[in-house]
Amino acid sequence: MRAETLTTPDGAEIALRVWEPGRPARGNVVIGGAMGVRQDYYAAFAGWLAGQGWRVTTFDYRGSGASLPPGRSLRGFRADLFDWARDYEAVVDHAEAALPGVPLHLLGHSLGAQLPGLLCNQHKVSGMLSVAAGSGYWRENAPRLRRTIWYFWWVLVPVATRLCGYFPGRRLRKVGDLPAGVMLQWRRWCLDPKYSVGAEGEAVRRQYAAARFPLLALSFTDDELMTLRGTHSLVDLYENARCEVHRIAPADLAQRRIGHFGPFRTDQEHGLWPRMAEWLGSLARPEAA
């Protein structure tokens, strides 16, 4: 693994890590992380996947993880979810340039499967594996979360963000520290029945509709945040992509628990990880299939 810093066209510095396979790469994978989750969380899986012959790139969105400049406070840090989509886009360009002509797949965890609908370089993507992702619309949250999310969106987020100049999630043990622009835009998305497309309007709907890469979405029966309904709502935003949803129960893998964050834990090395690698390998654009 090697660490790199990528400068985006608008001047943001993005920290990324690259795992090279020990043999000619069978494919190129960019892992898009969940909201508030550092790229460190995906390191074990990324290293394992490289061992299966894939070139793998992880990254932190601007203002998060290693992409927050040392000594820089998030107070007043300017970034929103459109900026994070530009970061994702720059990482895709960087990965594609390293292996031109080799299929490039996205592996999106939660938010990481939502933002590709906003990418301007979707034509470089051969397919996306969506993991525990769906619409964040609050009525489609898992039942336990839905009982408390009203307070989160209508009280905690606006008050804490206004007082601190960013969302102090680490202190509150909610999501993680996030730029104010990211959190407040995400709030608007989560309060709209059509999520990002409803909150942002026709231009964003067209961006999602422009995606033509195949999408395979994994939904987990014990996901504490996301429901099957929410997964289908996200998939439906990619209205012109070839989409498929797989519903997985822990018992299918002889596991007691998977949940929203479990797919990338090391106890899945002999369970879910080989299946995810197989599904990545099966993804191909319709014109290449």
VOBA-1610 file (N, C-alpha, C; in pm, whole numbers, padded with zeros to 5 digits, always signed):
BEGIN
Met+00085-00119+00000Met+00000+00000+00000Met+00088+00124+00000Arg+00048+00224-00075Arg+00118+00352-00071Arg+00016+00464-00054Ala+00056+00565+00019Ala-00029+00682+00039Ala+00007+00788-00063Glu-00093+00856-00115Glu-00072+00962-00212Glu-00162+01080-00177Thr-00130+01194-00233Thr-00215+01313-00222Thr-00251+01358-00362Leu-00379+01373-00384Leu-00430+01413-00515Leu-00489+01554-00503Thr-00452+01642-00595Thr-00509+01776-00597Thr-00621+01781-00700Thr-00739+01819-00657Thr-00854+01826-00746Thr-00845+01951-00834Pro-00922+01957-00943Pro-00918+02076-01029Pro-00948+02207-00955Asp-01025+02202-00845Asp-01053+02326-00772Asp-00958+02349-00655Gly-00850+02268-00648Gly-00744+02295-00552Gly-00751+02222-00420Ala-00850+02136-00398Ala-00857+02060-00274Ala-00756+01946-00278Glu-00695+01918-00163Glu-00599+01808-00154Glu-00667+01688-00089Ile-00670+01577-00163Ile-00740+01456-00122Ile-00639+01347-00090Ala-00649+01293+00030Ala-00561+01184+00072Ala-00618+01052+00020Leu-00534+00976-00047Leu-00579+00846-00094Leu-00472+00741-00070Arg-00514+00617-00078Arg-00423+00503-00064Arg-00447+00409-00179Val-00339+00351-00228Val-00347+00261-00342Val-00284+00127-00305Trp-00356+00020-00333Trp-00305-00116-00317Trp-00287-00175-00456Glu-00164-00215-00488Glu-00136-00277-00618Glu-00133-00428-00603Pro-00191-00499-00698Pro-00185-00646-00692Pro-00044-00694-00725Gly-00012-00814-00686Gly+00121-00868-00712Gly+00134-00930-00849Arg+00032-00915-00932Arg+00031-00969-01068Arg-00049-00872-01155Pro-00051-00892-01287Pro-00131-00802-01371Pro-00275-00791-01320Ala-00323-00668-01309Ala-00452-00643-01245Ala-00567-00698-01329Arg-00660-00764-01262Arg-00781-00811-01329Arg-00884-00701-01340Gly-00863-00594-01265Gly-00955-00481-01268Gly-00910-00373-01172Asn-00981-00263-01176Asn-00949-00142-01101Asn-01070-00111-01013Val-01052-00091-00884Val-01163-00066-00792Val-01138+00063-00715Val-01236+00151-00712Val-01234+00269-00625Val-01341+00248-00518Ile-01301+00254-00392Ile-01395+00238-00281Ile-01439+00375-00234Gly-01569+00401-00245Gly-01627+00525-00194Gly-01686+00501-00056Gly-01640+00573+00042Gly-01676+00546+00181Gly-01809+00605+00223Ala-01857+00557+00337Ala-01982+00604+00396Ala-01962+00739+00463Met-02071+00805+00493Met-02068+00935+00561Met-01998+00924+00696Gly-01895+01006+00716Gly-01826+01010+00844Gly-01731+00894+00869Val-01706+00810+00769Val-01619+00692+00786Val-01487+00717+00714Arg-01377+00709+00787Arg-01245+00731+00729Arg-01204+00614+00641Gln-01114+00640+00546Gln-01069+00535+00457Gln-00996+00423+00531Asp-00943+00451+00649Asp-00877+00347+00730Asp-00968+00225+00748Tyr-01098+00252+00759Tyr-01193+00145+00787Tyr-01196+00039+00679Tyr-01159+00077+00557Tyr-01166-00015+00443Tyr-01030-00079+00413Ala-00927-00049+00494Ala-00791-00091+00462Ala-00777-00243+00456Ala-00833-00314+00553Ala-00817-00460+00554Ala-00882-00522+00431Phe-01002-00476+00398Phe-01069-00529+00280Phe-00993-00493+00153Ala-00944-00368+00144Ala-00871-00325+00026Ala-00745-00409+00006Gly-00672-00437+00114Gly-00554-00520+00105Gly-00587-00662+00062Trp-00695-00715+00117Trp-00740-00850+00078Trp-00778-00853-00069Leu-00852-00752-00115Leu-00898-00748-00254Leu-00780-00737-00350Ala-00678-00660-00312Ala-00558-00652-00394Ala-00492-00790-00406Gly-00500-00867-00298Gly-00446-01004-00301Gly-00520-01095-00396Gln-00642-01054-00433Gln-00721-01132-00530Gln-00697-01083-00673Gly-00607-00986-00689Gly-00571-00942-00823Gly-00625-00808-00867Trp-00686-00733-00775Trp-00743-00603-00811Trp-00652-00489-00767Arg-00649-00382-00846Arg-00586-00258-00801Arg-00695-00180-00727Val-00666-00136-00604Val-00770-00078-00518Val-00726+00061-00471Thr-00819+00156-00478Thr-00794+00291-00428Thr-00901+00327-00325Thr-00859+00379-00211Thr-00950+00437-00112Thr-00914+00584-00095Phe-01005+00662-00037Phe-00978+00805-00019Phe-01067+00862+00090Asp-01027+00979+00138Asp-01109+01058+00231Asp-01161+01180+00157Tyr-01290+01208+00171Tyr-01348+01329+00113Tyr-01286+01452+00180Arg-01284+01563+00108Arg-01225+01686+00164Arg-01292+01722+00297Gly-01209+01765+00392Gly-01261+01801+00524Gly-01283+01684+00616Ser-01243+01563+00572Ser-01262+01446+00658Ser-01135+01361+00657Gly-01114+01286+00764Gly-00998+01198+00772Gly-00869+01270+00742Ala-00785+01204+00660Ala-00655+01261+00626Ala-00665+01371+00522Ser-00786+01398+00471Ser-00804+01508+00375Ser-00840+01640+00443Leu-00834+01642+00575Leu-00843+01768+00649Leu-00701+01812+00678Pro-00658+01927+00623Pro-00519+01969+00641Pro-00479+01973+00789Pro-00356+01931+00822Pro-00311+01931+00962Pro-00327+02068+01027Gly-00385+02068+01146Gly-00404+02192+01219Gly-00522+02274+01175Arg-00591+02229+01070Arg-00705+02305+01017Arg-00831+02265+01092Ser-00904+02364+01140Ser-01031+02339+01206Ser-01142+02324+01102Leu-01243+02245+01136Leu-01360+02233+01048Leu-01452+02355+01060Arg-01432+02435+01162Arg-01515+02554+01176Arg-01496+02644+01054Gly-01601+02666+00981Gly-01593+02751+00863Gly-01536+02683+00740Phe-01505+02553+00749Phe-01450+02481+00633Phe-01559+02470+00526Arg-01528+02515+00405Arg-01630+02519+00300Arg-01628+02390+00217Ala-01736+02314+00226Ala-01752+02192+00145Ala-01897+02147+00155Asp-01947+02095+00045Asp-02079+02034+00047Asp-02072+01901-00028Leu-02186+01836-00047Leu-02186+01704-00109Leu-02153+01709-00258Phe-02178+01822-00322Phe-02134+01837-00461Phe-01981+01840-00467Asp-01918+01905-00369Asp-01772+01904-00362Asp-01720+01763-00341Trp-01787+01688-00254Trp-01745+01550-00231Trp-01759+01465-00357Ala-01862+01492-00437Ala-01875+01423-00565Ala-01758+01458-00658Arg-01713+01584-00654Arg-01597+01622-00735Arg-01470+01549-00686Asp-01458+01529-00556Asp-01344+01453-00502Asp-01347+01310-00557Tyr-01463+01248-00549Tyr-01484+01111-00599Tyr-01445+01105-00748Glu-01491+01204-00822Glu-01464+01214-00965Glu-01314+01220-00992Ala-01243+01302-00915Ala-01098+01315-00933Ala-01027+01184-00903Val-01074+01111-00802Val-01012+00982-00769Val-01037+00882-00882Val-01157+00882-00939Val-01186+00794-01053Val-01093+00827-01170Asp-01075+00955-01200Asp-00984+00995-01307Asp-00842+00945-01280His-00799+00961-01156His-00664+00921-01116His-00646+00769-01130Ala-00744+00693-01086Ala-00735+00547-01094Ala-00740+00500-01240Glu-00826+00562-01319Glu-00839+00522-01460Glu-00711+00552-01537Ala-00645+00665-01506Ala-00522+00701-01574Ala-00409+00603-01543Ala-00414+00542-01425Ala-00310+00447-01386Ala-00324+00315-01461Leu-00446+00278-01498Leu-00470+00152-01570Leu-00569+00177-01685Pro-00528+00253-01784Pro-00621+00280-01895Pro-00659+00152-01968Gly-00786+00142-02003Gly-00832+00026-02076Gly-00872-00091-01990Val-00844-00085-01860Val-00882-00191-01767Val-01015-00154-01702Pro-01111-00247-01691Pro-01240-00213-01630Pro-01224-00150-01492Leu-01297-00040-01471Leu-01292+00030-01342Leu-01428+00019-01276His-01428-00037-01155His-01552-00055-01081His-01552+00033-00956Leu-01669+00077-00918Leu-01688+00145-00791Leu-01744+00046-00690Leu-01694+00054-00569Leu-01753-00019-00457Leu-01798+00088-00358Gly-01928+00114-00357Gly-01981+00223-00277Gly-02047+00174-00151His-01997+00220-00037His-02058+00186+00092His-02147+00302+00135Ser-02275+00280+00146Ser-02370+00381+00192Ser-02360+00507+00105Leu-02313+00620+00159Leu-02300+00742+00079Leu-02217+00718-00047Gly-02121+00628-00038Gly-02033+00600-00151Gly-02104+00540-00271Ala-02228+00493-00253Ala-02309+00446-00365Ala-02414+00548-00406Gln-02427+00656-00329Gln-02521+00763-00363Gln-02456+00868-00452Leu-02331+00906-00421Leu-02265+01015-00492Leu-02232+00985-00639Pro-02212+00858-00681Pro-02180+00835-00823Pro-02286+00885-00920Gly-02408+00904-00874Gly-02509+00963-00960Gly-02478+01107-00997Leu-02385+01170-00924Leu-02348+01310-00948Leu-02217+01324-01025Leu-02153+01212-01059Leu-02023+01219-01126Leu-02038+01262-01271Cys-01944+01343-01318Cys-01944+01385-01457Cys-01863+01288-01545Asn-01793+01194-01484Asn-01714+01097-01561Asn-01769+00956-01545Gln-01901+00943-01541Gln-01964+00812-01527Gln-01926+00717-01640His-01890+00772-01756His-01854+00688-01870His-01727+00606-01844Lys-01649+00644-01742Lys-01528+00569-01709Lys-01556+00451-01617Val-01679+00441-01568Val-01716+00338-01471Val-01777+00218-01542Ser-01722+00100-01517Ser-01773-00023-01580Ser-01885-00086-01499Gly-01895-00053-01371Gly-02001-00109-01288Gly-01984-00064-01144Met-02090-00077-01066Met-02083-00039-00924Met-02147-00148-00837Leu-02073-00185-00733Leu-02127-00271-00628Leu-02164-00181-00512Ser-02293-00175-00481Ser-02346-00091-00374Ser-02362-00177-00249Val-02305-00134-00138Val-02304-00214-00016Val-02375-00136+00096Ala-02484-00191+00148Ala-02560-00130+00259Ala-02596+00015+00229Ala-02637+00041+00107Ala-02668+00177+00066Ala-02815+00189+00027Gly-02867+00310+00041Gly-03005+00336+00002Gly-03032+00484+00015Ser-03155+00521-00010Ser-03197+00658+00015Ser-03189+00686+00164Gly-03146+00805+00199Gly-03142+00842+00340Gly-03271+00904+00389Tyr-03376+00905+00304Tyr-03502+00966+00345Tyr-03546+00906+00478Trp-03579+00991+00574Trp-03592+00946+00712Trp-03704+00845+00732Arg-03810+00852+00654Arg-03919+00756+00670Arg-03880+00616+00620Glu-03769+00607+00547Glu-03722+00478+00498Glu-03604+00426+00578Asn-03573+00493+00689Asn-03471+00442+00781Asn-03523+00317+00852Ala-03430+00239+00907Ala-03469+00121+00985Ala-03554+00166+01105Pro-03648+00080+01150Pro-03745+00120+01254Pro-03683+00180+01379Arg-03577+00119+01429Arg-03517+00170+01553Arg-03461+00310+01533Leu-03396+00333+01420Leu-03340+00464+01391Leu-03451+00566+01370Arg-03558+00524+01306Arg-03667+00616+01273Arg-03730+00676+01398Arg-03722+00605+01510Arg-03782+00655+01634Arg-03708+00775+01692Thr-03580+00791+01655Thr-03500+00901+01711Thr-03454+01002+01607Ile-03472+00971+01479Ile-03413+01055+01376Ile-03480+01192+01366Trp-03607+01202+01407Trp-03675+01332+01402Trp-03599+01432+01488Tyr-03563+01392+01609Tyr-03488+01481+01699Tyr-03353+01517+01637Phe-03289+01419+01575Phe-03157+01440+01515Phe-03163+01548+01408Trp-03259+01536+01315Trp-03263+01629+01203Trp-03323+01765+01238Trp-03420+01769+01327Trp-03489+01894+01353Trp-03434+01973+01472Val-03356+01907+01557Val-03302+01976+01675Val-03150+01969+01679Leu-03095+01848+01692Leu-02952+01833+01716Leu-02867+01889+01603Val-02896+01853+01479Val-02812+01897+01367Val-02815+02048+01349Pro-02930+02112+01336Pro-02926+02258+01315Pro-02867+02335+01432Val-02895+02294+01555Val-02843+02367+01670Val-02693+02349+01684Ala-02646+02223+01681Ala-02503+02196+01700Ala-02420+02257+01587Thr-02470+02248+01464Thr-02395+02300+01350Thr-02386+02452+01356Arg-02493+02517+01395Arg-02491+02662+01405Arg-02398+02708+01518Leu-02400+02639+01630Leu-02317+02679+01743Leu-02168+02659+01717Cys-02135+02549+01648Cys-01994+02512+01632Cys-01933+02554+01499Gly-02016+02583+01400Gly-01965+02615+01268Gly-01931+02491+01188Tyr-01958+02375+01240Tyr-01945+02244+01173Tyr-02027+02147+01257Phe-02045+02024+01210Phe-02120+01928+01290Phe-02023+01849+01376Pro-02028+01865+01511Pro-01931+01799+01600Pro-01973+01655+01633Gly-01979+01573+01532Gly-02031+01438+01550Gly-01950+01350+01642Arg-01820+01367+01646Arg-01738+01282+01735Arg-01774+01309+01880Arg-01790+01435+01914Arg-01825+01471+02050Arg-01964+01420+02086Leu-02052+01422+01988Leu-02191+01379+02011Leu-02211+01230+01990Arg-02106+01163+01941Arg-02112+01020+01908Arg-02221+00993+01804Lys-02226+01081+01705Lys-02321+01070+01595Lys-02249+01096+01463Val-02236+00997+01379Val-02184+01008+01243Val-02035+01041+01238Gly-01993+01152+01295Gly-01854+01196+01288Gly-01851+01346+01262Asp-01733+01407+01275Asp-01718+01550+01248Asp-01732+01575+01098Leu-01819+01670+01062Leu-01847+01697+00921Leu-01854+01847+00895Pro-01809+01891+00776Pro-01826+02033+00741Pro-01974+02072+00747Ala-02001+02194+00784Ala-02140+02240+00796Ala-02216+02225+00665Gly-02151+02261+00554Gly-02218+02252+00425Gly-02259+02111+00389Val-02174+02014+00422Val-02206+01874+00397Val-02326+01831+00481Met-02320+01862+00610Met-02425+01815+00700Met-02560+01879+00670Leu-02561+02009+00642Leu-02689+02076+00619Leu-02750+02037+00484Gln-02665+02010+00385Gln-02718+01962+00258Gln-02770+01820+00273Trp-02698+01736+00346Trp-02742+01599+00370Trp-02876+01599+00445Arg-02892+01693+00537Arg-03020+01706+00608Arg-03133+01732+00510Arg-03112+01824+00416Arg-03217+01851+00316Arg-03251+01727+00235Trp-03149+01651+00198Trp-03173+01528+00123Trp-03257+01429+00205Cys-03218+01413+00330Cys-03284+01312+00414Cys-03427+01349+00453Leu-03462+01474+00440Leu-03599+01517+00471Leu-03689+01518+00348Asp-03633+01485+00232Asp-03712+01486+00108Asp-03743+01342+00066Pro-03871+01312+00034Pro-03908+01175-00005Pro-03830+01122-00125Lys-03782+01210-00213Lys-03704+01166-00329Lys-03554+01188-00309Tyr-03517+01211-00184Tyr-03377+01223-00143Tyr-03303+01328-00226Ser-03186+01297-00278Ser-03103+01398-00346Ser-03174+01457-00467Val-03243+01374-00542Val-03312+01420-00662Val-03426+01516-00626Gly-03500+01485-00520Gly-03607+01572-00476Gly-03556+01703-00421Ala-03448+01697-00343Ala-03395+01817-00280Ala-03325+01910-00379Glu-03262+01853-00481Glu-03180+01934-00572Glu-03246+01964-00706Gly-03347+01886-00744Gly-03422+01922-00864Gly-03382+01849-00991Glu-03434+01900-01101Glu-03428+01832-01231Glu-03286+01809-01280Ala-03196+01901-01258Ala-03059+01883-01307Ala-02995+01760-01245Val-03018+01738-01117Val-02961+01621-01049Val-03032+01493-01094Arg-03164+01501-01117Arg-03234+01383-01169Arg-03172+01339-01302Arg-03140+01435-01388Arg-03081+01402-01517Arg-02942+01340-01502Gln-02866+01387-01400Gln-02734+01329-01379Gln-02744+01181-01341Tyr-02836+01148-01249Tyr-02855+01008-01214Tyr-02904+00928-01335Ala-02994+00987-01412Ala-03050+00918-01528Ala-02945+00893-01635Ala-02837+00971-01635Ala-02731+00956-01734Ala-02644+00834-01707Ala-02648+00779-01585Ala-02564+00665-01551Ala-02607+00542-01630Arg-02512+00477-01696Arg-02541+00357-01774Arg-02464+00235-01724Phe-02384+00253-01620Phe-02310+00139-01568Phe-02404+00046-01491Pro-02381-00087-01495Pro-02464-00179-01418Pro-02441-00161-01269Leu-02545-00178-01192Leu-02542-00157-01048Leu-02597-00281-00979Leu-02517-00337-00889Leu-02562-00450-00808Leu-02560-00403-00663Ala-02677-00405-00598Ala-02690-00352-00462Ala-02709-00465-00362Leu-02632-00462-00254Leu-02642-00560-00146Leu-02717-00497-00030Ser-02826-00560+00011Ser-02909-00514+00123Ser-02907-00622+00231Phe-02886-00583+00356Phe-02871-00679+00466Phe-02992-00676+00558Thr-03041-00794+00591Thr-03164-00802+00670Thr-03148-00744+00810Asp-03025-00739+00861Asp-03004-00687+00996Asp-02938-00549+00996Asp-02947-00477+00883Asp-02892-00342+00875Asp-02968-00252+00971Glu-02897-00192+01064Glu-02960-00111+01168Glu-02994+00030+01120Leu-02950+00066+00999Leu-02977+00199+00945Leu-03064+00197+00820Met-03041+00101+00733Met-03101+00103+00600Met-03201-00010+00582Thr-03314+00021+00519Thr-03415-00080+00490Thr-03407-00123+00342Leu-03472-00234+00313Leu-03480-00279+00173Leu-03554-00175+00089Arg-03657-00116+00145Arg-03730-00011+00073Arg-03638+00104+00038Gly-03554+00144+00133Gly-03460+00253+00106Gly-03360+00217-00002Thr-03314+00091-00003Thr-03221+00046-00107Thr-03287+00056-00244His-03411+00010-00255His-03482+00018-00382His-03503+00164-00425Ser-03526+00253-00328Ser-03545+00395-00362Ser-03418+00453-00423Leu-03301+00416-00369Leu-03176+00464-00426Leu-03155+00405-00565Val-03173+00276-00577Val-03154+00209-00706Val-03243+00274-00812Asp-03364+00311-00774Asp-03457+00371-00870Asp-03410+00506-00922Leu-03323+00576-00846Leu-03270+00702-00895Leu-03183+00681-01019Tyr-03116+00565-01027Tyr-03034+00529-01143Tyr-03127+00466-01248Glu-03218+00546-01298Glu-03333+00493-01373Glu-03297+00427-01505Asn-03183+00459-01563Asn-03145+00400-01692Asn-03030+00302-01681Ala-02991+00268-01558Ala-02885+00169-01537Ala-02948+00030-01521Arg-02872-00070-01555Arg-02916-00207-01532Arg-02891-00238-01384Cys-02998-00258-01308Cys-02987-00268-01162Cys-03038-00403-01112Glu-02977-00448-01003Glu-03018-00572-00937Glu-02994-00554-00787Val-03085-00606-00706Val-03072-00599-00560Val-03064-00740-00504His-02963-00767-00422His-02950-00894-00352His-02977-00872-00204Arg-03069-00946-00149Arg-03102-00939-00007Arg-03026-01050+00065Ile-02949-01014+00167Ile-02861-01109+00235Ile-02891-01112+00384Ala-02909-01231+00438Ala-02926-01250+00582Ala-02796-01305+00639Pro-02760-01269+00763Pro-02638-01324+00822Pro-02632-01477+00814Ala-02745-01542+00832Ala-02747-01688+00829Ala-02704-01743+00693Asp-02722-01664+00587Asp-02679-01708+00454Asp-02529-01731+00449Leu-02456-01663+00538Leu-02309-01671+00542Leu-02261-01737+00670Ala-02354-01803+00740Ala-02322-01867+00869Ala-02267-01765+00968Gln-02325-01643+00965Gln-02283-01536+01055Gln-02396-01502+01150Arg-02362-01451+01267Arg-02464-01404+01361Arg-02506-01261+01330Arg-02413-01183+01273Arg-02440-01040+01255Arg-02359-00987+01138Ile-02420-00899+01058Ile-02348-00825+00955Ile-02372-00676+00977Gly-02498-00633+00962Gly-02533-00494+00989Gly-02479-00397+00885His-02488-00269+00916His-02452-00164+00821His-02302-00155+00799Phe-02223-00178+00904Phe-02079-00162+00894Phe-02003-00294+00890Gly-02071-00405+00913Gly-02007-00535+00919Gly-01944-00586+00791Pro-01992-00546+00670Pro-01935-00604+00549Pro-01785-00587+00533Phe-01724-00489+00600Phe-01582-00462+00581Phe-01498-00505+00700Arg-01559-00574+00795Arg-01483-00624+00910Arg-01413-00754+00873Thr-01301-00780+00939Thr-01216-00892+00899Thr-01282-01028+00918Asp-01388-01036+01000Asp-01453-01166+01017Asp-01531-01207+00892Gln-01534-01120+00791Gln-01601-01154+00664Gln-01503-01203+00558Glu-01377-01222+00596Glu-01275-01261+00498Glu-01309-01392+00429His-01371-01483+00502His-01406-01612+00442His-01557-01625+00417Gly-01629-01514+00439Gly-01774-01517+00420Gly-01817-01427+00307Leu-01836-01299+00339Leu-01889-01204+00241Leu-01784-01157+00141Trp-01658-01141+00184Trp-01557-01083+00096Trp-01540-01161-00035Pro-01527-01294-00032Pro-01515-01366-00160Pro-01636-01345-00251Arg-01754-01332-00192Arg-01873-01307-00274Arg-01870-01168-00335Met-01823-01069-00257Met-01814-00934-00312Met-01714-00930-00427Ala-01602-01001-00413Ala-01504-01006-00522Ala-01565-01073-00645Glu-01641-01176-00625Glu-01706-01245-00737Glu-01807-01153-00805Trp-01885-01080-00726Trp-01984-00988-00783Trp-01916-00874-00858Leu-01805-00822-00804Leu-01731-00720-00877Leu-01686-00771-01013Gly-01637-00893-01015Gly-01591-00952-01140Gly-01702-00974-01241Ser-01825-00984-01194Ser-01938-01010-01283Ser-01994-00883-01346Leu-01953-00767-01294Leu-02008-00640-01343Leu-01944-00602-01477Ala-02027-00564-01570Ala-01977-00518-01699Ala-02083-00430-01764Arg-02039-00329-01834Arg-02135-00247-01907Arg-02210-00332-02010Pro-02338-00300-02035Pro-02415-00378-02131Pro-02348-00394-02267Glu-02281-00287-02313Glu-02219-00295-02446Glu-02095-00384-02447Ala-02039-00412-02322Ala-01921-00497-02314Ala-01957-00639-02275Ala-02083-00661-02233Ala-02122-00793-02185Ala-02142-00890-02300
//
